[in-house]
């Protein structure tokens, strides 16, 4: 068996190996190795259709691998970042609510995410509040029913920022790390709310 024949068998084996990869990152890495082996084989054996195909596929696989590595870095950064919503402010719009007014009722359609700029917002069902710098309304926004799970009342005059469901979805599509951020935020908030609801129910007995 000649060296050229060996390159052909190696390239074929690498293609077979791509079907055994458990992650896209490893699949792309093996695919790049396969492209290089096929390019060498195509040059040595003068099989130009094979050569042309893998000359085209090589930069495509390199680009996809680079995008995947960058995506993984963003996801790791989001996973290690504190739950700080300040970077959302440039995409949000202001709203003022007077003390005693209802921002939304339990069971309402959930279509907006809010951030408190100043003042205090209370959730009477769970005896909980949020103040300046905190987000609220995300649980209903990301639930299947898309309904508010609590009533939100302005305990004082409140300045809010809000972003629509559609605008937030576009931001998440552009940056998957943002989706991970809200997954962490929603899971944390649901756990806290469940614990507070149990405490309120126990105190009422």
Order of alpha helices (4+ residues) and beta strands (2+ residues): alpha-alpha-alpha-beta-beta-beta-beta-beta-beta-alpha-beta-beta-alpha-alpha
